Amino acid sequence: MSTSTPEPTPASDAELQQALADAVTAYGARVREHGELPAFPPGREVDGTHVAVTAAAILRASDITSFEIGAIFNI
């Protein structure tokens, strides 16, 4: 199991943004239709800092409020 950070891909910022938008849309649709799905495959560790930075950027871009996050997590 690899815990090292992968080398950045040569994709442009726009290509990376498009890939992230596509992945988020596909993942959200799959979970809504079929229920819980782990975000990462078995054995694939993703650094918590990378997760936090990415999640924060997604929430900012989507104008999600803390109230809405609470409702999603039932807190």
SEKEDO-790151 format. One record per atom (N, C-alpha, C, CB): x, y, z negated; residue number from 1. Coordinates in nm, 4 decimals, padded with zeros to 6 digits. Glycine has a CB too. Layout:
BEGIN
SITE/X/Y/Z/NUM
...
END
This chain:
BEGIN
SITE/00.0848/-00.1164/00.0000/1
SITE/00.0000/00.0000/00.0000/1
SITE/00.0893/00.1226/00.0000/1
SITE/-00.0965/-00.0002/-00.1212/1
SITE/00.0663/00.2088/00.0944/2
SITE/00.1496/00.3281/00.1098/2
SITE/00.0885/00.4440/00.0327/2
SITE/00.1658/00.3651/00.2589/2
SITE/00.1734/00.5118/-00.0436/3
SITE/00.1262/00.6301/-00.1156/3
SITE/00.1936/00.7561/-00.0634/3
SITE/00.1518/00.6152/-00.2659/3
SITE/00.2767/00.7402/00.0393/4
SITE/00.3446/00.8569/00.0937/4
SITE/00.2503/00.9384/00.1809/4
SITE/00.4677/00.8147/00.1738/4
SITE/00.2802/01.0657/00.1911/5
SITE/00.2007/01.1544/00.2740/5
SITE/00.2371/01.1319/00.4196/5
SITE/00.2220/01.3018/00.2340/5
SITE/00.1370/01.1084/00.5054/6
SITE/00.1697/01.0894/00.6466/6
SITE/00.2247/01.2173/00.7077/6
SITE/00.0465/01.0431/00.7243/6
SITE/00.3058/01.1997/00.8081/7
SITE/00.3589/01.3159/00.8796/7
SITE/00.2442/01.3877/00.9496/7
SITE/00.4685/01.2737/00.9823/7
SITE/00.2476/01.5201/00.9541/8
SITE/00.1423/01.5934/01.0251/8
SITE/00.1377/01.5525/01.1727/8
SITE/00.1651/01.7459/01.0128/8
SITE/00.0183/01.5463/01.2249/9
SITE/00.0030/01.5133/01.3658/9
SITE/00.0301/01.6376/01.4488/9
SITE/-00.1384/01.4570/01.3950/9
SITE/00.0632/01.6182/01.5757/10
SITE/00.0900/01.7345/01.6601/10
SITE/-00.0368/01.8068/01.7058/10
SITE/00.1691/01.6918/01.7806/10
SITE/-00.1519/01.7699/01.6502/11
SITE/-00.2774/01.8335/01.6900/11
SITE/-00.2764/01.9822/01.6547/11
SITE/-00.3966/01.7636/01.6225/11
SITE/-00.3448/02.0574/01.7352/12
SITE/-00.3595/02.2002/01.7060/12
SITE/-00.4573/02.2176/01.5901/12
SITE/-00.4085/02.2786/01.8318/12
SITE/-00.4611/02.3375/01.5342/13
SITE/-00.5575/02.3656/01.4276/13
SITE/-00.6991/02.3388/01.4759/13
SITE/-00.5445/02.5112/01.3792/13
SITE/-00.7309/02.3813/01.5967/14
SITE/-00.8662/02.3625/01.6506/14
SITE/-00.8992/02.2140/01.6654/14
SITE/-00.8803/02.4334/01.7866/14
SITE/-00.8026/02.1339/01.7070/15
SITE/-00.8267/01.9895/01.7208/15
SITE/-00.8482/01.9245/01.5847/15
SITE/-00.7090/01.9219/01.7933/15
SITE/-00.7703/01.9656/01.4855/16
SITE/-00.7856/01.9135/01.3502/16
SITE/-00.9208/01.9542/01.2925/16
SITE/-00.6716/01.9635/01.2600/16
SITE/-00.9605/02.0794/01.3127/17
SITE/-01.0914/02.1258/01.2652/17
SITE/-01.2043/02.0465/01.3306/17
SITE/-01.1088/02.2761/01.2939/17
SITE/-01.1931/02.0209/01.4602/18
SITE/-01.2968/01.9447/01.5310/18
SITE/-01.3033/01.8013/01.4795/18
SITE/-01.2702/01.9453/01.6829/18
SITE/-01.1866/01.7389/01.4571/19
SITE/-01.1838/01.6021/01.4050/19
SITE/-01.2464/01.5959/01.2657/19
SITE/-01.0393/01.5491/01.4007/19
SITE/-01.2174/01.6957/01.1806/20
SITE/-01.2750/01.6996/01.0467/20
SITE/-01.4260/01.7185/01.0535/20
SITE/-01.2111/01.8116/00.9640/20
SITE/-01.4720/01.8093/01.1375/21
SITE/-01.6168/01.8316/01.1527/21
SITE/-01.6859/01.7047/01.2008/21
SITE/-01.6442/01.9473/01.2513/21
SITE/-01.6250/01.6363/01.2971/22
SITE/-01.6832/01.5119/01.3484/22
SITE/-01.6875/01.4041/01.2408/22
SITE/-01.6038/01.4616/01.4692/22
SITE/-01.5779/01.3905/01.1641/23
SITE/-01.5715/01.2892/01.0587/23
SITE/-01.6731/01.3171/00.9483/23
SITE/-01.4306/01.2830/00.9996/23
SITE/-01.6842/01.4437/00.9063/24
SITE/-01.7787/01.4794/00.8004/24
SITE/-01.9225/01.4533/00.8467/24
SITE/-01.7612/01.6280/00.7595/24
SITE/-01.9533/01.4903/00.9694/25
SITE/-02.0877/01.4688/01.0237/25
SITE/-02.1201/01.3198/01.0319/25
SITE/-02.1003/01.5332/01.1627/25
SITE/-02.0272/01.2401/01.0829/26
SITE/-02.0492/01.0952/01.0974/26
SITE/-02.0605/01.0279/00.9603/26
SITE/-01.9342/01.0307/01.1789/26
SITE/-01.9739/01.0654/00.8673/27
SITE/-01.9770/01.0066/00.7337/27
SITE/-02.1078/01.0404/00.6621/27
SITE/-01.8571/01.0555/00.6510/27
SITE/-02.1462/01.1670/00.6676/28
SITE/-02.2716/01.2080/00.6034/28
SITE/-02.3919/01.1359/00.6599/28
SITE/-02.2912/01.3567/00.6178/28
SITE/-02.3974/01.1221/00.7907/29
SITE/-02.5094/01.0516/00.8547/29
SITE/-02.5109/00.9041/00.8142/29
SITE/-02.5005/01.0644/01.0086/29
SITE/-02.3942/00.8417/00.8104/30
SITE/-02.3862/00.6995/00.7737/30
SITE/-02.4326/00.6770/00.6309/30
SITE/-02.2430/00.6474/00.7907/30
SITE/-02.3875/00.7618/00.5373/31
SITE/-02.4260/00.7459/00.3971/31
SITE/-02.5754/00.7712/00.3788/31
SITE/-02.3448/00.8411/00.3078/31
SITE/-02.6276/00.8719/00.4459/32
SITE/-02.7714/00.9003/00.4339/32
SITE/-02.8549/00.7854/00.4873/32
SITE/-02.8072/01.0292/00.5083/32
SITE/-02.8075/00.7206/00.5934/33
SITE/-02.8843/00.6121/00.6543/33
SITE/-02.8669/00.4786/00.5823/33
SITE/-02.8444/00.5965/00.7985/33
SITE/-02.7444/00.4501/00.5370/34
SITE/-02.7151/00.3166/00.4835/34
SITE/-02.6773/00.3137/00.3356/34
SITE/-02.6047/00.2558/00.5619/34
SITE/-02.6637/00.4277/00.2728/35
SITE/-02.6261/00.4310/00.1320/35
SITE/-02.4770/00.4438/00.1112/35
SITE/-02.6753/00.3081/00.0632/35
SITE/-02.4364/00.4258/-00.0120/36
SITE/-02.2982/00.4474/-00.0563/36
SITE/-02.1948/00.3816/00.0352/36
SITE/-02.2811/00.3949/-00.1970/36
SITE/-02.0889/00.4556/00.0624/37
SITE/-01.9766/00.4074/00.1432/37
SITE/-01.8507/00.4723/00.0875/37
SITE/-01.9959/00.4406/00.2972/37
SITE/-01.7518/00.3921/00.0448/38
SITE/-01.6287/00.4545/-00.0043/38
SITE/-01.5702/00.5483/00.1020/38
SITE/-01.5249/00.3461/-00.0435/38
SITE/-01.5149/00.6587/00.0579/39
SITE/-01.4616/00.7578/00.1515/39
SITE/-01.3369/00.7081/00.2242/39
SITE/-01.4297/00.8863/00.0780/39
SITE/-01.2604/00.6207/00.1593/40
SITE/-01.1353/00.5723/00.2176/40
SITE/-01.1342/00.4204/00.2193/40
SITE/-01.0138/00.6260/00.1395/40
SITE/-01.0645/00.3610/00.3152/41
SITE/-01.0600/00.2151/00.3223/41
SITE/-00.9822/00.1549/00.2050/41
SITE/-00.9973/00.1711/00.4543/41
SITE/-01.0083/00.0275/00.1737/42
SITE/-00.9363/-00.0383/00.0643/42
SITE/-00.7846/-00.0278/00.0848/42
SITE/-00.9786/-00.1867/00.0537/42
SITE/-00.7153/00.0062/-00.0222/43
SITE/-00.5708/00.0142/-00.0183/43
SITE/-00.5157/00.1465/00.0330/43
SITE/-00.5193/-00.0947/00.0650/43
SITE/-00.6007/00.2348/00.0809/44
SITE/-00.5541/00.3642/00.1339/44
SITE/-00.5713/00.4691/00.0263/44
SITE/-00.6319/00.4048/00.2635/44
SITE/-00.4610/00.5126/-00.0314/45
SITE/-00.4657/00.6166/-00.1336/45
SITE/-00.4483/00.7525/-00.0672/45
SITE/-00.3566/00.5938/-00.2417/45
SITE/-00.5284/00.8481/-00.1123/46
SITE/-00.5189/00.9853/-00.0620/46
SITE/-00.4918/01.0741/-00.1827/46
SITE/-00.6506/01.0297/00.0152/46
SITE/-00.3919/01.1588/-00.1714/47
SITE/-00.3510/01.2474/-00.2793/47
SITE/-00.4668/01.3350/-00.3258/47
SITE/-00.2341/01.3342/-00.2346/47
SITE/-00.4854/01.3413/-00.4565/48
SITE/-00.5943/01.4197/-00.5126/48
SITE/-00.5893/01.5671/-00.4768/48
SITE/-00.5943/01.4056/-00.6598/48
SITE/-00.4692/01.6222/-00.4655/49
SITE/-00.4569/01.7624/-00.4263/49
SITE/-00.5091/01.7830/-00.2850/49
SITE/-00.3110/01.8088/-00.4362/49
SITE/-00.4763/01.6915/-00.1944/50
SITE/-00.5261/01.7023/-00.0570/50
SITE/-00.6786/01.6922/-00.0533/50
SITE/-00.4636/01.5928/00.0316/50
SITE/-00.7344/01.6026/-00.1350/51
SITE/-00.8799/01.5889/-00.1427/51
SITE/-00.9420/01.7184/-00.1934/51
SITE/-00.9190/01.4709/-00.2344/51
SITE/-00.8873/01.7756/-00.3007/52
SITE/-00.9428/01.8974/-00.3588/52
SITE/-00.9361/02.0150/-00.2618/52
SITE/-00.8693/01.9320/-00.4870/52
SITE/-00.8217/02.0304/-00.1951/53
SITE/-00.8052/02.1404/-00.1000/53
SITE/-00.9044/02.1262/00.0156/53
SITE/-00.6602/02.1446/-00.0463/53
SITE/-00.9174/02.0039/00.0661/54
SITE/-01.0085/01.9795/00.1783/54
SITE/-01.1537/01.9984/00.1364/54
SITE/-00.9881/01.8382/00.2340/54
SITE/-01.1912/01.9417/00.0212/55
SITE/-01.3286/01.9551/-00.0265/55
SITE/-01.3644/02.1017/-00.0505/55
SITE/-01.3485/01.8741/-00.1553/55
SITE/-01.2731/02.1777/-00.1093/56
SITE/-01.2995/02.3196/-00.1339/56
SITE/-01.3200/02.3950/-00.0026/56
SITE/-01.1841/02.3826/-00.2134/56
SITE/-01.2384/02.3659/00.0972/57
SITE/-01.2526/02.4332/00.2269/57
SITE/-01.3856/02.3975/00.2925/57
SITE/-01.1360/02.3956/00.3202/57
SITE/-01.4260/02.2711/00.2810/58
SITE/-01.5533/02.2277/00.3390/58
SITE/-01.6696/02.2976/00.2677/58
SITE/-01.5683/02.0731/00.3293/58
SITE/-01.6644/02.3035/00.1351/59
SITE/-01.7716/02.3685/00.0596/59
SITE/-01.7801/02.5177/00.0920/59
SITE/-01.7499/02.3488/-00.0909/59
SITE/-01.6657/02.5842/00.1003/60
SITE/-01.6656/02.7275/00.1367/60
SITE/-01.7240/02.7488/00.2764/60
SITE/-01.5218/02.7849/00.1306/60
SITE/-01.6822/02.6656/00.3698/61
SITE/-01.7283/02.6805/00.5089/61
SITE/-01.8780/02.6536/00.5223/61
SITE/-01.6506/02.5857/00.6009/61
SITE/-01.9312/02.5737/00.4312/62
SITE/-02.0725/02.5357/00.4384/62
SITE/-02.1619/02.6199/00.3488/62
SITE/-02.0882/02.3911/00.4020/62
SITE/-02.1025/02.7168/00.2765/63
SITE/-02.1775/02.8018/00.1839/63
SITE/-02.2559/02.7211/00.0807/63
SITE/-02.2724/02.8910/00.2614/63
SITE/-02.1945/02.6142/00.0305/64
SITE/-02.2564/02.5321/-00.0733/64
SITE/-02.2352/02.6013/-00.2071/64
SITE/-02.1972/02.3869/-00.0747/64
SITE/-02.3400/02.6128/-00.2869/65
SITE/-02.3308/02.6781/-00.4180/65
SITE/-02.3093/02.5748/-00.5283/65
SITE/-02.4582/02.7606/-00.4467/65
SITE/-02.2662/02.6217/-00.6448/66
SITE/-02.2468/02.5312/-00.7581/66
SITE/-02.3798/02.4670/-00.7994/66
SITE/-02.1845/02.6071/-00.8774/66
SITE/-02.4904/02.5381/-00.7835/67
SITE/-02.6217/02.4805/-00.8139/67
SITE/-02.6493/02.3611/-00.7232/67
SITE/-02.7329/02.5866/-00.7981/67
SITE/-02.6189/02.3757/-00.5951/68
SITE/-02.6414/02.2661/-00.5011/68
SITE/-02.5500/02.1462/-00.5301/68
SITE/-02.6193/02.3149/-00.3578/68
SITE/-02.4267/02.1738/-00.5707/69
SITE/-02.3364/02.0649/-00.6074/69
SITE/-02.3926/01.9909/-00.7288/69
SITE/-02.1934/02.1189/-00.6372/69
SITE/-02.4400/02.0648/-00.8281/70
SITE/-02.5008/02.0023/-00.9447/70
SITE/-02.6185/01.9145/-00.9083/70
SITE/-02.5446/02.1072/-01.0424/70
SITE/-02.7005/01.9606/-00.8155/71
SITE/-02.8165/01.8820/-00.7732/71
SITE/-02.7742/01.7539/-00.7022/71
SITE/-02.9061/01.9650/-00.6815/71
SITE/-02.6692/01.7615/-00.6230/72
SITE/-02.6202/01.6435/-00.5517/72
SITE/-02.5694/01.5388/-00.6498/72
SITE/-02.5088/01.6822/-00.4531/72
SITE/-02.4972/01.5843/-00.7527/73
SITE/-02.4389/01.4922/-00.8506/73
SITE/-02.5294/01.4678/-00.9717/73
SITE/-02.3058/01.5458/-00.8976/73
SITE/-02.6514/01.5233/-00.9673/74
SITE/-02.7469/01.5062/-01.0780/74
SITE/-02.6877/01.5501/-01.2113/74
SITE/-02.7916/01.3603/-01.0873/74
SITE/-02.6221/01.6676/-01.2112/75
SITE/-02.5654/01.7166/-01.3387/75
SITE/-02.6334/01.8460/-01.3786/75
SITE/-02.4117/01.7382/-01.3274/75
END
